[in-house]
Amino acid sequence: MSHPARQPVQPVQVRAATFRSRWRGLDPEQVYAYLRRLADELEDLRRAESAARAEAELIRQGLRHCQSRHARCWFVDPVRRTPNRGPW
């Protein structure tokens, strides 16, 4: 579950995170709430990375297709009306 209204946790906040202390350590409710928030943020980042990788792969495939389709194309200079002696 994502929290769109919340700002992502910054590394400085992790070091400066204050939890209520109890007789035997930190308050478990605060610690587990904080860990759930971090887990949600990591899951959101994992999903975003997966979507970005999928989009990058589609772009790479499109580029390969375009390059293979135009591998034999010759550019003709409209001023000189001659090919440029290259594949473009």
N, CA, C and O atoms as CSV, one atom per row, in Angstrom:
chain,resi,resn,atom,element,x,y,z
A,1,MET,N,N,0.842,-1.170,0.000
A,1,MET,CA,C,0.000,0.000,0.000
A,1,MET,C,C,0.888,1.234,0.000
A,1,MET,O,O,1.787,1.356,0.832
A,2,SER,N,N,0.644,2.132,-0.913
A,2,SER,CA,C,1.480,3.327,-0.987
A,2,SER,C,C,0.832,4.477,-0.238
A,2,SER,O,O,-0.375,4.486,0.005
A,3,HIS,N,N,1.657,5.441,0.120
A,3,HIS,CA,C,1.215,6.632,0.829
A,3,HIS,C,C,1.565,7.841,-0.025
A,3,HIS,O,O,2.636,8.422,0.152
A,4,PRO,N,N,0.680,8.242,-0.958
A,4,PRO,CA,C,1.024,9.320,-1.878
A,4,PRO,C,C,1.226,10.670,-1.202
A,4,PRO,O,O,1.965,11.504,-1.725
A,5,ALA,N,N,0.596,10.909,-0.061
A,5,ALA,CA,C,0.712,12.217,0.575
A,5,ALA,C,C,2.010,12.355,1.361
A,5,ALA,O,O,2.429,13.473,1.663
A,6,ARG,N,N,2.641,11.261,1.691
A,6,ARG,CA,C,3.866,11.300,2.486
A,6,ARG,C,C,5.085,11.511,1.609
A,6,ARG,O,O,5.131,11.091,0.453
A,7,GLN,N,N,6.061,12.170,2.190
A,7,GLN,CA,C,7.351,12.315,1.533
A,7,GLN,C,C,8.162,11.053,1.776
A,7,GLN,O,O,8.028,10.443,2.836
A,8,PRO,N,N,9.000,10.641,0.831
A,8,PRO,CA,C,9.842,9.462,1.052
A,8,PRO,C,C,10.792,9.695,2.222
A,8,PRO,O,O,11.179,10.826,2.518
A,9,VAL,N,N,11.151,8.611,2.867
A,9,VAL,CA,C,12.083,8.698,3.991
A,9,VAL,C,C,13.471,8.973,3.443
A,9,VAL,O,O,13.942,8.282,2.539
A,10,GLN,N,N,14.115,9.978,3.990
A,10,GLN,CA,C,15.473,10.342,3.607
A,10,GLN,C,C,16.457,9.683,4.564
A,10,GLN,O,O,16.112,9.417,5.715
A,11,PRO,N,N,17.698,9.411,4.098
A,11,PRO,CA,C,18.695,8.789,4.976
A,11,PRO,C,C,18.929,9.552,6.273
A,11,PRO,O,O,19.163,8.944,7.317
A,12,VAL,N,N,18.867,10.876,6.213
A,12,VAL,CA,C,19.067,11.673,7.430
A,12,VAL,C,C,17.973,11.373,8.443
A,12,VAL,O,O,18.223,11.338,9.648
A,13,GLN,N,N,16.761,11.155,7.947
A,13,GLN,CA,C,15.657,10.854,8.842
A,13,GLN,C,C,15.841,9.510,9.527
A,13,GLN,O,O,15.418,9.342,10.670
A,14,VAL,N,N,16.453,8.567,8.865
A,14,VAL,CA,C,16.672,7.255,9.465
A,14,VAL,C,C,17.623,7.392,10.644
A,14,VAL,O,O,17.398,6.807,11.704
A,15,ARG,N,N,18.684,8.165,10.455
A,15,ARG,CA,C,19.632,8.368,11.544
A,15,ARG,C,C,19.011,9.181,12.673
A,15,ARG,O,O,19.309,8.957,13.846
A,16,ALA,N,N,18.154,10.116,12.316
A,16,ALA,CA,C,17.580,11.008,13.317
A,16,ALA,C,C,16.216,10.531,13.820
A,16,ALA,O,O,15.563,11.224,14.601
A,17,ALA,N,N,15.794,9.365,13.377
A,17,ALA,CA,C,14.480,8.867,13.794
A,17,ALA,C,C,14.463,8.677,15.298
A,17,ALA,O,O,15.358,8.062,15.880
A,18,THR,N,N,13.438,9.212,15.903
A,18,THR,CA,C,13.333,9.082,17.353
A,18,THR,C,C,12.128,8.236,17.671
A,18,THR,O,O,11.017,8.503,17.211
A,19,PHE,N,N,12.356,7.241,18.442
A,19,PHE,CA,C,11.302,6.368,18.908
A,19,PHE,C,C,11.216,6.522,20.423
A,19,PHE,O,O,12.217,6.736,21.107
A,20,ARG,N,N,10.017,6.410,20.910
A,20,ARG,CA,C,9.866,6.453,22.361
A,20,ARG,C,C,10.595,5.262,22.964
A,20,ARG,O,O,10.496,4.140,22.469
A,21,SER,N,N,11.314,5.518,24.016
A,21,SER,CA,C,11.994,4.399,24.665
A,21,SER,C,C,11.123,3.884,25.806
A,21,SER,O,O,10.379,4.625,26.450
A,22,ARG,N,N,11.250,2.629,26.014
A,22,ARG,CA,C,10.531,1.974,27.091
A,22,ARG,C,C,11.549,1.369,28.039
A,22,ARG,O,O,12.759,1.513,27.867
A,23,TRP,N,N,11.038,0.712,29.010
A,23,TRP,CA,C,11.921,0.129,30.011
A,23,TRP,C,C,12.909,-0.848,29.380
A,23,TRP,O,O,14.065,-0.910,29.798
A,24,ARG,N,N,12.470,-1.614,28.378
A,24,ARG,CA,C,13.356,-2.577,27.716
A,24,ARG,C,C,13.479,-2.259,26.225
A,24,ARG,O,O,13.084,-3.071,25.388
A,25,GLY,N,N,14.004,-1.129,25.898
A,25,GLY,CA,C,14.260,-0.793,24.494
A,25,GLY,C,C,13.287,0.223,23.943
A,25,GLY,O,O,12.762,1.071,24.664
A,26,LEU,N,N,13.057,0.116,22.626
A,26,LEU,CA,C,12.215,1.074,21.921
A,26,LEU,C,C,10.777,0.600,21.895
A,26,LEU,O,O,10.487,-0.580,22.095
A,27,ASP,N,N,9.878,1.547,21.644
A,27,ASP,CA,C,8.461,1.227,21.563
A,27,ASP,C,C,8.216,0.375,20.313
A,27,ASP,O,O,8.414,0.855,19.197
A,28,PRO,N,N,7.786,-0.883,20.484
A,28,PRO,CA,C,7.609,-1.774,19.328
A,28,PRO,C,C,6.579,-1.262,18.323
A,28,PRO,O,O,6.747,-1.474,17.122
A,29,GLU,N,N,5.532,-0.602,18.774
A,29,GLU,CA,C,4.515,-0.106,17.841
A,29,GLU,C,C,5.115,0.926,16.891
A,29,GLU,O,O,4.847,0.892,15.690
A,30,GLN,N,N,5.918,1.837,17.416
A,30,GLN,CA,C,6.557,2.844,16.565
A,30,GLN,C,C,7.555,2.202,15.604
A,30,GLN,O,O,7.613,2.554,14.426
A,31,VAL,N,N,8.328,1.268,16.116
A,31,VAL,CA,C,9.332,0.613,15.278
A,31,VAL,C,C,8.661,-0.148,14.138
A,31,VAL,O,O,9.080,-0.032,12.986
A,32,TYR,N,N,7.621,-0.927,14.449
A,32,TYR,CA,C,6.951,-1.707,13.401
A,32,TYR,C,C,6.200,-0.804,12.415
A,32,TYR,O,O,6.140,-1.124,11.228
A,33,ALA,N,N,5.633,0.303,12.871
A,33,ALA,CA,C,4.987,1.246,11.954
A,33,ALA,C,C,6.019,1.843,10.996
A,33,ALA,O,O,5.752,2.008,9.805
A,34,TYR,N,N,7.186,2.162,11.524
A,34,TYR,CA,C,8.265,2.717,10.703
A,34,TYR,C,C,8.753,1.680,9.686
A,34,TYR,O,O,8.993,2.011,8.525
A,35,LEU,N,N,8.897,0.433,10.122
A,35,LEU,CA,C,9.330,-0.624,9.204
A,35,LEU,C,C,8.286,-0.879,8.125
A,35,LEU,O,O,8.643,-1.138,6.976
A,36,ARG,N,N,6.998,-0.810,8.474
A,36,ARG,CA,C,5.947,-0.976,7.453
A,36,ARG,C,C,6.023,0.150,6.426
A,36,ARG,O,O,5.870,-0.086,5.227
A,37,ARG,N,N,6.258,1.366,6.894
A,37,ARG,CA,C,6.376,2.502,5.967
A,37,ARG,C,C,7.555,2.303,5.027
A,37,ARG,O,O,7.439,2.536,3.824
A,38,LEU,N,N,8.689,1.875,5.568
A,38,LEU,CA,C,9.857,1.620,4.712
A,38,LEU,C,C,9.585,0.500,3.713
A,38,LEU,O,O,9.982,0.588,2.551
A,39,ALA,N,N,8.906,-0.553,4.168
A,39,ALA,CA,C,8.576,-1.668,3.275
A,39,ALA,C,C,7.663,-1.194,2.144
A,39,ALA,O,O,7.843,-1.599,0.996
A,40,ASP,N,N,6.686,-0.340,2.457
A,40,ASP,CA,C,5.806,0.196,1.420
A,40,ASP,C,C,6.591,1.023,0.405
A,40,ASP,O,O,6.372,0.910,-0.800
A,41,GLU,N,N,7.498,1.847,0.896
A,41,GLU,CA,C,8.299,2.670,-0.012
A,41,GLU,C,C,9.208,1.809,-0.892
A,41,GLU,O,O,9.366,2.087,-2.081
A,42,LEU,N,N,9.797,0.781,-0.319
A,42,LEU,CA,C,10.645,-0.116,-1.121
A,42,LEU,C,C,9.830,-0.836,-2.187
A,42,LEU,O,O,10.299,-1.016,-3.311
A,43,GLU,N,N,8.617,-1.247,-1.844
A,43,GLU,CA,C,7.756,-1.906,-2.826
A,43,GLU,C,C,7.390,-0.939,-3.948
A,43,GLU,O,O,7.392,-1.324,-5.118
A,44,ASP,N,N,7.076,0.314,-3.607
A,44,ASP,CA,C,6.785,1.317,-4.638
A,44,ASP,C,C,7.983,1.532,-5.558
A,44,ASP,O,O,7.830,1.640,-6.775
A,45,LEU,N,N,9.175,1.594,-4.969
A,45,LEU,CA,C,10.390,1.771,-5.774
A,45,LEU,C,C,10.645,0.559,-6.660
A,45,LEU,O,O,11.077,0.705,-7.803
A,46,ARG,N,N,10.383,-0.634,-6.141
A,46,ARG,CA,C,10.569,-1.846,-6.944
A,46,ARG,C,C,9.628,-1.835,-8.138
A,46,ARG,O,O,10.028,-2.176,-9.251
A,47,ARG,N,N,8.384,-1.444,-7.911
A,47,ARG,CA,C,7.416,-1.381,-9.016
A,47,ARG,C,C,7.833,-0.335,-10.051
A,47,ARG,O,O,7.743,-0.578,-11.254
A,48,ALA,N,N,8.284,0.816,-9.585
A,48,ALA,CA,C,8.712,1.878,-10.504
A,48,ALA,C,C,9.926,1.426,-11.321
A,48,ALA,O,O,10.013,1.707,-12.516
A,49,GLU,N,N,10.853,0.730,-10.678
A,49,GLU,CA,C,12.028,0.239,-11.395
A,49,GLU,C,C,11.618,-0.790,-12.440
A,49,GLU,O,O,12.116,-0.773,-13.565
A,50,SER,N,N,10.718,-1.678,-12.069
A,50,SER,CA,C,10.258,-2.693,-13.013
A,50,SER,C,C,9.581,-2.051,-14.221
A,50,SER,O,O,9.818,-2.464,-15.357
A,51,ALA,N,N,8.745,-1.048,-13.984
A,51,ALA,CA,C,8.076,-0.354,-15.088
A,51,ALA,C,C,9.091,0.374,-15.963
A,51,ALA,O,O,8.957,0.376,-17.187
A,52,ALA,N,N,10.099,0.989,-15.359
A,52,ALA,CA,C,11.125,1.703,-16.128
A,52,ALA,C,C,11.939,0.728,-16.967
A,52,ALA,O,O,12.274,1.022,-18.115
A,53,ARG,N,N,12.258,-0.436,-16.396
A,53,ARG,CA,C,13.004,-1.439,-17.180
A,53,ARG,C,C,12.188,-1.943,-18.360
A,53,ARG,O,O,12.725,-2.124,-19.453
A,54,ALA,N,N,10.893,-2.171,-18.152
A,54,ALA,CA,C,10.027,-2.630,-19.241
A,54,ALA,C,C,9.930,-1.574,-20.336
A,54,ALA,O,O,9.975,-1.903,-21.522
A,55,GLU,N,N,9.798,-0.310,-19.946
A,55,GLU,CA,C,9.734,0.770,-20.928
A,55,GLU,C,C,11.048,0.900,-21.700
A,55,GLU,O,O,11.047,1.119,-22.912
A,56,ALA,N,N,12.167,0.764,-20.987
A,56,ALA,CA,C,13.472,0.848,-21.655
A,56,ALA,C,C,13.632,-0.289,-22.665
A,56,ALA,O,O,14.190,-0.085,-23.743
A,57,GLU,N,N,13.152,-1.470,-22.326
A,57,GLU,CA,C,13.256,-2.602,-23.251
A,57,GLU,C,C,12.403,-2.352,-24.499
A,57,GLU,O,O,12.830,-2.666,-25.610
A,58,LEU,N,N,11.213,-1.796,-24.327
A,58,LEU,CA,C,10.379,-1.468,-25.490
A,58,LEU,C,C,11.056,-0.433,-26.384
A,58,LEU,O,O,10.996,-0.532,-27.609
A,59,ILE,N,N,11.689,0.540,-25.780
A,59,ILE,CA,C,12.401,1.564,-26.558
A,59,ILE,C,C,13.572,0.939,-27.305
A,59,ILE,O,O,13.804,1.252,-28.472
A,60,ARG,N,N,14.317,0.047,-26.628
A,60,ARG,CA,C,15.440,-0.633,-27.302
A,60,ARG,C,C,14.951,-1.463,-28.486
A,60,ARG,O,O,15.567,-1.453,-29.552
A,61,GLN,N,N,13.841,-2.183,-28.299
A,61,GLN,CA,C,13.300,-2.988,-29.396
A,61,GLN,C,C,12.866,-2.102,-30.564
A,61,GLN,O,O,13.105,-2.437,-31.725
A,62,GLY,N,N,12.225,-0.964,-30.251
A,62,GLY,CA,C,11.818,-0.038,-31.303
A,62,GLY,C,C,13.014,0.520,-32.056
A,62,GLY,O,O,12.974,0.658,-33.279
A,63,LEU,N,N,14.082,0.843,-31.325
A,63,LEU,CA,C,15.288,1.357,-31.966
A,63,LEU,C,C,15.919,0.298,-32.863
A,63,LEU,O,O,16.324,0.593,-33.988
A,64,ARG,N,N,16.002,-0.942,-32.363
A,64,ARG,CA,C,16.557,-2.025,-33.199
A,64,ARG,C,C,15.737,-2.215,-34.468
A,64,ARG,O,O,16.285,-2.390,-35.556
A,65,HIS,N,N,14.409,-2.177,-34.312
A,65,HIS,CA,C,13.532,-2.350,-35.475
A,65,HIS,C,C,13.755,-1.221,-36.483
A,65,HIS,O,O,13.860,-1.463,-37.685
A,66,CYS,N,N,13.825,-0.001,-35.987
A,66,CYS,CA,C,14.039,1.145,-36.868
A,66,CYS,C,C,15.399,1.056,-37.563
A,66,CYS,O,O,15.509,1.325,-38.760
A,67,GLN,N,N,16.430,0.677,-36.806
A,67,GLN,CA,C,17.766,0.565,-37.397
A,67,GLN,C,C,17.814,-0.526,-38.457
A,67,GLN,O,O,18.418,-0.332,-39.512
A,68,SER,N,N,17.187,-1.674,-38.194
A,68,SER,CA,C,17.219,-2.754,-39.181
A,68,SER,C,C,16.392,-2.389,-40.411
A,68,SER,O,O,16.737,-2.771,-41.529
A,69,ARG,N,N,15.300,-1.650,-40.208
A,69,ARG,CA,C,14.467,-1.238,-41.337
A,69,ARG,C,C,15.170,-0.236,-42.233
A,69,ARG,O,O,14.942,-0.211,-43.443
A,70,HIS,N,N,16.024,0.590,-41.646
A,70,HIS,CA,C,16.677,1.649,-42.417
A,70,HIS,C,C,18.175,1.388,-42.640
A,70,HIS,O,O,18.922,2.304,-42.983
A,71,ALA,N,N,18.599,0.158,-42.445
A,71,ALA,CA,C,20.023,-0.158,-42.585
A,71,ALA,C,C,20.531,0.101,-43.999
A,71,ALA,O,O,21.692,0.471,-44.175
A,72,ARG,N,N,19.702,-0.081,-44.987
A,72,ARG,CA,C,20.141,0.083,-46.374
A,72,ARG,C,C,19.724,1.429,-46.969
A,72,ARG,O,O,19.904,1.648,-48.167
A,73,CYS,N,N,19.182,2.317,-46.173
A,73,CYS,CA,C,18.735,3.622,-46.681
A,73,CYS,C,C,19.933,4.484,-47.072
A,73,CYS,O,O,20.986,4.443,-46.437
A,74,TRP,N,N,19.743,5.247,-48.113
A,74,TRP,CA,C,20.778,6.177,-48.566
A,74,TRP,C,C,20.187,7.575,-48.539
A,74,TRP,O,O,19.077,7.804,-49.019
A,75,PHE,N,N,20.931,8.495,-47.979
A,75,PHE,CA,C,20.509,9.880,-47.950
A,75,PHE,C,C,20.971,10.542,-49.235
A,75,PHE,O,O,22.137,10.429,-49.615
A,76,VAL,N,N,20.063,11.227,-49.899
A,76,VAL,CA,C,20.415,11.976,-51.105
A,76,VAL,C,C,20.328,13.451,-50.756
A,76,VAL,O,O,19.272,13.959,-50.379
A,77,ASP,N,N,21.466,14.129,-50.890
A,77,ASP,CA,C,21.523,15.559,-50.589
A,77,ASP,C,C,20.674,16.297,-51.614
A,77,ASP,O,O,20.939,16.183,-52.811
A,78,PRO,N,N,19.642,17.064,-51.181
A,78,PRO,CA,C,18.766,17.725,-52.156
A,78,PRO,C,C,19.475,18.800,-52.978
A,78,PRO,O,O,19.025,19.125,-54.077
A,79,VAL,N,N,20.572,19.357,-52.468
A,79,VAL,CA,C,21.289,20.387,-53.219
A,79,VAL,C,C,22.141,19.738,-54.299
A,79,VAL,O,O,22.106,20.161,-55.455
A,80,ARG,N,N,22.898,18.723,-53.937
A,80,ARG,CA,C,23.818,18.076,-54.892
A,80,ARG,C,C,23.171,16.938,-55.657
A,80,ARG,O,O,23.650,16.561,-56.727
A,81,ARG,N,N,22.107,16.393,-55.133
A,81,ARG,CA,C,21.418,15.241,-55.757
A,81,ARG,C,C,22.322,14.036,-55.894
A,81,ARG,O,O,22.233,13.287,-56.867
A,82,THR,N,N,23.193,13.853,-54.915
A,82,THR,CA,C,24.076,12.685,-54.941
A,82,THR,C,C,23.979,11.952,-53.614
A,82,THR,O,O,23.730,12.574,-52.581
A,83,PRO,N,N,24.172,10.646,-53.626
A,83,PRO,CA,C,24.160,9.920,-52.359
A,83,PRO,C,C,25.369,10.321,-51.506
A,83,PRO,O,O,26.365,10.818,-52.031
A,84,ASN,N,N,25.281,10.110,-50.238
A,84,ASN,CA,C,26.355,10.527,-49.341
A,84,ASN,C,C,27.419,9.446,-49.131
A,84,ASN,O,O,28.294,9.611,-48.281
A,85,ARG,N,N,27.366,8.376,-49.866
A,85,ARG,CA,C,28.326,7.265,-49.793
A,85,ARG,C,C,28.320,6.567,-48.443
A,85,ARG,O,O,29.336,6.015,-48.022
A,86,GLY,N,N,27.205,6.589,-47.778
A,86,GLY,CA,C,27.083,5.921,-46.491
A,86,GLY,C,C,25.683,5.338,-46.352
A,86,GLY,O,O,24.808,5.595,-47.180
A,87,PRO,N,N,25.481,4.564,-45.317
A,87,PRO,CA,C,24.166,3.946,-45.177
A,87,PRO,C,C,23.085,4.945,-44.798
A,87,PRO,O,O,21.908,4.583,-44.797
A,88,TRP,N,N,23.435,6.192,-44.473
A,88,TRP,CA,C,22.426,7.193,-44.139
A,88,TRP,C,C,22.507,8.307,-45.129
A,88,TRP,O,O,21.743,9.269,-45.041
